[in-house]
Amino acid sequence: MAPLPRLTRFYHWRKRMARVLGTCMRQFRGPRPVTRTPIGARQTPTGRVQSGGRSPDRCRKGDHSRNAASQESASGACMSLSIRTVRKSFEALESRPFRWLWLGRLATTGTFQMGTVVQGWLVFELTGSAFALGWVGAGWSVATLFLSPYGGVVADRVDKRSLMLWNRAGMLLNSLAVGVLISLGLIRVWHLALSSVLTGVFIALLMPAQQAMVLELVPPHALMNAVSMDSLGMGLMGIVAASTAGLLINSAGAQSVYFVMAAMYLVAVFTISQLPQAEPTNTGRDGVWAEIIGGVRYLRGEPLLLLLILLGLTRVFFVMPYVTLLPAFARDNLGFDASGLGLLQSAGAAGALAASLLACYLGDARGKGKMLVISSLALGVFLALYVTVPWLPVVFLSLALVGALSNLYMVLSNTLILSHADPVYRGRVLSLAVMEWGLAPLGTIPAGALADQIGVPWVVGVQGVLVTTIYALVAMLRPEIKRMN
């Protein structure tokens, strides 16, 4: 007789639990809607309302039709959302003139990426010296250093379209000349150094005009998207061009790379010719030096812009040298040939491409200053990681992240400079940012000399630590940079 009370208690306990669970479920689902049976309809034993003259099968078919319609509606909404997302990510391309500018920039970026690979490989093949990599690569930087301020004044005073056309034509002739010298077996290191200097001259005159023209072709709210699209093109061509250059060197010789570069410059000349004329933004008639000094005075009165320009020096001194030293690291530390060097370059370009896509999606996002600081801190970490952990998966992943973070920093910095600079001084302010690249020899030449003595891993590793340390100090001492937008 003992089990019966236990069964009774269990039965009552189960009923109480069922009531509690039922109450919880009703609160979770909300109040149950009150349903009324329409006139002329009847209710089936299962509780389903069936109208007069309609069979249960037809009711079920109607339910399926409504479900299919709701699914199609949801699918259409998702498709519409996807289309809106894509259009937002590539908003700047809705401007036809910007599309032509972007295509020309795409071709020019491809030639620059290919030129970096083939020049570094040729110099190292001719000399076997990392120091030679540094001073030959510094040739374009010296020209950029001295001519960028002049390029900024010219960009504010003349038609930017004509300036870019003549610039691309000069780059085309430069590539053809080097290709012919290699084909004839007459190439020497000083030829490559001279070509590097000429490249710097063209960059100094091109970059301020090209960057200032972006804001004239797109609305202000699409500015970051336009800068991101420019960066996206750099990443896209970096993957294709760097790998293609390595394959061409192994299969058809270095001269073939320069001939392909000349053909791509021809494409750039055509695309730039489709742009509208850009009226000068500065109609003053002061001398060149007076204009340059006026730009410097304006920058001194804008402390946040000045801080961005100065922080760019950190990237030039301590980040850029890793690209120059990559051929030596590929051969001496990884045992790679030209194709392997191209793959290393492509890893960084792939990361840059991913960062550009992210920046395109973000569009006119807030918190640009905070993102700039965070990306800089992480950049130094991964710069040191790829040379200190000689395991290929870590090397390729770290290089991809270095490319991504470096590209994201560049997009954010350029966007902040363009959006905060006065249009009258915009070309000159941008020329000072381009001029930083001319100071690259202060980073590449000592880095190359030290790498010959102590090795590439030590040099690049210390530079990565310095990058993270400098930006951490800036974030603590000048917190207003994190509030820039």
N, C-alpha and C positions, 0 to 999 in steps of 0.2 A: 504493500500500500504506500510505501515511501516515495516511489517515483512519480505518483500522480500529482502531489503538490508541486514538485519540481517542474513537471510538464505544464501545469497551470500557470506557474510564475513565468516560465519561458514564453508561453503563449501571450500573456499580457505584456511582457517586456517587448516582444516582437511587434505588437500592435502599437505600443507607444513610440517605438523607433520608427515605424512606418509613418505615423502621424507627423513626427518631427521632420523626417526626410521630405515628406510631402509639402510641409509648410516651407521648408527651405527652397525646394524646387520652385514653388509658386512665387516666392519672393524673387528668385533669380530670373524666372521667365517673365515676371510682370503679371498683371491681371489678365485673366483669360477673356478674350472678347466674347460679348454676348451675341449669339447667333439666333436669328429668327427664321422660321420656316416660311418661305414665300407662299402666297396664295396659289393653290393649285399644285403644290409640291407635296411630296410625302417623304418621311424619314425612314431610312432602311434600318434593320436591326443593329447594324454596326455604327449607327449615328450619322451616316452620310445623308445629306439632303439631295433628293432626286426630284427634278422637276417633272411635271406631267408630260407624258409623250416622249421623254428621252430615256433611253436605256442606260444602264450602268456602264456599258462599254463605251457609249458615246460620251458620257461624262468623263470617263478615264481618258479618252482621246482628247477631250477639251483640256484636261489638266496637263497632258503631255504637251499640247500646243502652247499653253501658257508658259510652261517650264522652258520649252525651246525658245519662245520669244524672249523670256527674261534672260536666258543664257546668251542669246544673240545680242541683247541690249548691253549686258555686262561686257561681252567681248568687244562690242563697238566702243564702249567707254574706255576699255583698256587700250584699244588701238588708237583712239583719239588722244589719250594721255601720252602714249608712246610718241605719237607724231608731234605733240606739243613739246615734249622733252627734247626730241631731236632738233626741232626748230629753235628752241631756246639755246641748245648747245652750239648751234652754228648760226646764230642770229646775225653776226657781222657779214656773213656771205650773202645775205639778202640784198646788200648793196653791190650793184654790178661793177662800179669802179673798184671797190675794194677787192672783188673777186680777181680782177686783172692784176692788181697790185700783189695779191697773195700768190697767184700763179707765178709771177715773175720772181717773187721772193723765194718760192719753192725751188725754182731752177737754180737761183744763185746760192741758196743754202746747200743744195746738193753738190755744187762745184766746190764750195768751201770745205765740206766734209771729205770729199774725195781728195782735194788738194792737201788736207792735213795728213791723210794716210800716206799718200804717195810721196810727199816731200819728206816726211819723217823717215820713211823706209829708204829712200834714195840717200839721204844724208848719212844714215847709219851704215848703209852698204858701202858708201864711198870712204867713210872715216872710221867707223867703229867706235865713235866717241859720243858719250852722252852729253859732254860739254858742247860739242858741235851741234847737237840737236837743240841745245838751249840758245846759242847765239844766232843760228840760222833762223830759228823760229822767232827770235826777237826782232828780226829785221822789220817785219810789218808793224810791230809794236812801236818801234822808234818813230816811224813815219806817222803813225796814228797819234802819237804823243804830241808832235809838233804841229801837225796840220789840222787836228780836230777842231780847235777853236776857230780857225779860219773857215772850216767846213760849216760850223754853226752859223757864222755871220752870213756866208753865202746862202745857206738854206733859208734864212729869214729874208734875203734880199731878192732872190731870183726865182724863176719858174722851176719848181722842184721836178717836174716831169722831164724837162730838157736836161737838167743836171743828172738825173738818174739814167737817161738814155746814153749820154756820152760816157758816163761811168762804166756802164755794162759793156760798151764797145771797147773801152780800154782794157777791161779784164779779159775779153775775148782774145785780143791781140797778145796779151801777156801769156795766156795758156798756149796759144799756137806756137809762140816763139820757143818756149821750153820744150814742147813736144817735138819740134823740128830738131833742136839741139840733141835731144836724147836719141832720135832716129839716126842722126849722123855720127853718133858716138863722140860728140864734142862736149858733152855736159860736164861741168865742174861744180864744185861746191859753191864757188862765188857766183855762178849763174843762179843757183837756187836762192842764195842770199839776196841777190838783186831782185829776183822775182818776188821774194817775200817783202822787200821794201816797197815795190810797186803796188803789191796787194794792199799794203798799209795805206798808201796814198789814196787808192780808190775807196777803201773803207772809210777813211777820215772824211772824204767828201760825200760819200753815199749815205752813211748811217743817220746823221742828223736830219737830212732831208726826208729820208724814207720813213723814219719814226714820226717826225712831225706831220707828215702827210696823212698818217692813219686817222688822226682826229678830224681831218677835213673830209674824210670819206664815209665816216660812220657817225651816228648820233652819240652824244656823251654817255648814255646809259649802256651802250654796246661797246664801250672802250676796252674794258677788261676782256670781253669776249674776243675783240679784234686782236689784242696783244696775245691772247692765248692761242688764237688761230695761227698767228705768226710763229709762236713757239711750237704748236702742233706740227706745222710744216717742217720746222727744223728737226723735230724728233722723227717724223716720218721719213724724210730724206736721209737722216743720219743712219737709220737702219738699212735702207736700200743702198745708199751711196757708199758707206764705209765698207760693207760686205762686197759690193760690186768692185770697188777699187782694189781690194785684196785679191779677188779672183782674176781681175784683168792683169794685175802685175804678174801673177804666176802663169797666166795663159798666153798673154799677148805683149807683155812688157810694159814698163812704166809709161812709155810714150803714148800708148793707147788711152791711158787715163786722161792725159792732158788733152788729147783730141776730143774725147767725149765731153770734157769740161768746156771746150770751146763751142761745141754744138749746143750745150745747155745754156751758155751765155747768149747764143743766137736766139734761143727761145725766149729768154728774159728780155732781150731787146724788143721783140715783137709784142710781148704782153705789156710792157711799159708804154709802148707807142699807142696803146688803146686807152690810156688814162686821159682824163681832162686836164687842161692846163691849170696849174695852181698859182694863184696870184700871190705876190710877195706879202708877207705879214708886217715887214718893217720897211717903211718908205723913207727912213732917215738917210742923210747923206754924210754922216760922220765917217771918219777914217776907220779902218779895220781894227786898229788897236783900241780906239775909243769905244767901238762897239763891244769888243771883247771885255774891256774893263767895266763897261756898263752891265754886262751880263754877270760878271763876278760880284759887283756891288749889289745887284738884285739878289743873288744867291746868298750873300752874307746877311741880308735882311729877312731871309726865310730859313730859320734854323732847322726845321724838320727836313726841308729839301736838302740843305747842306749836310745834314746827318746821313741821309740816304746816299748821297754822292760819296761821302767819306767811307761809309760801310762797304760800298762797292769795291774799295781798294783791298779790303780783306779777302774778298773773293778772287781778285786779280792776283794778289801776292801769294796766297796760300792754297787756292783751289785749282787755278788754271795750270800750274806746273805739272800736275798729275797727267794731263793730256800729253804734254811734251815728253814726259818720261815714260809713257806707256810702251813705245817700241822697245826700249831697253828692258823694262820689266817683263814684257812678253817673251823676249829672246833669252835673257839671262836667268830669270827666275821661273818661267813656265816652260821654256823650250819651244815656243811657238814660232811658226814662220809667218809670212805675210797674210795668209788666210786666217791664221789664229789671231793676228793683230786686228784684222777686220772684224772678227767675231767679238773681240773685247770692246772695240769701238761701238759695235752694234748693240751690245748689252747696255751701255750708257745711253745710247740713242733710244732704245726701247723704253727705258725708264723715263726718259724725257718725254716720249710720246704719251705714256700713260699719265704723267703729270699734266701735260697739256690738255688731254681729254677731260681730266678732273677740273682744271681751271676753266675750260669752256663750259662745262656743266654748271659750275658755281656762278658764272656770269658776274653780275654786279653784287657779289656777296659782301656782307659786312665783316669787320674784323680782319681786314687785310694786313694791318700792322702786326697783329698777334700771330697770324699765319706766317708772316715773314720771319719773325723771331724764332718760332718753333722749327721751321724748315731749316734755318741756318744752324741751330744747335744740333739737329739730327745729321745735317750734312757733314759736319766735322767728325762725328762718330763713325759713320760708314766710310768716310775717306780713309780713316786710320785702319778700319777693319779689313778692307780688301787687300792691303799689303802685309798685314800681320798674320793672317790666317791663310796659308797657301794651299787651301783645298778648293778645287775648281768650282764646286757649287757655291761656296761662300764668296769666291772672287767674282763670279758672274752676277750673283744676287746683289752684292755690295756695290758693284759698278752700276748696276741698274738703278739702285736706290740713290747713288751719288748723282747720276744723270737726272733722276726724277726731282730730287730736292733742289739741285742747282737750277734746273729749269723753272721750278715753281718759284724760287726766290727771284729769278730774273723777271718773270711775268709780273709778280707782285710789285717789285721795285719799279719797273718801267711804268706800270699802271699808276702807281702813286705819284711818280714824277710828272707824267703827262697830265694827270687830272689836277695837280696842285700848281703847276707852273703857269705863269701869265702867258697868253698867246704871243705877245710881242717879244718875249724873251725865250720862248719855248725851244727854238732851234739852238740858241746858245747854251741853254741849260743842258739840253741833250748832248751837245758837243762836249761838254765837260764830262758827262757820263761816258761817252765814247772815248774820250781822252784817257780815261783810266786804263783802257786796254793797252795804251801806249806805254804805261808803266810796267807792263808785264815782264820786261827784261829784268827788273829788280827782283822778280820772283823766279823766273825760269833760268837765268844764267847762274845765280848762286846755287839753285837747286840742282842743275846739271853738274856743276863742279863738285858739289858735295856727294852727289850720287856716284861719281867716278871713284870717290875715296871710300865712302862707307856703305854704298848700295842704295838702290831706290826705296826699299821698304822702310829704312830708317828715316829718310828725308820726308817721304809722303806721310808716314805715321806721325811724325812731329808736327807737320803742317795741319793735319786733321785735329790734333789736340789744341793747337793754337786757335783754329777757327772756332771751336766750341767754347773755349775760354773767353775769347774776345766778345762774342755775342752774348754770353752769359753776363759779362760785366756791363755791357751796354744796356741790356734789359733791366739790370738792377739800378744803374746810375741815371739812365734816361728813360723812365717808364712811359713817357708820353708817346714814344714810337709805337708802343703796342696799341695805342688808341687811334692811330691813323687809319683813315678809311677813304 
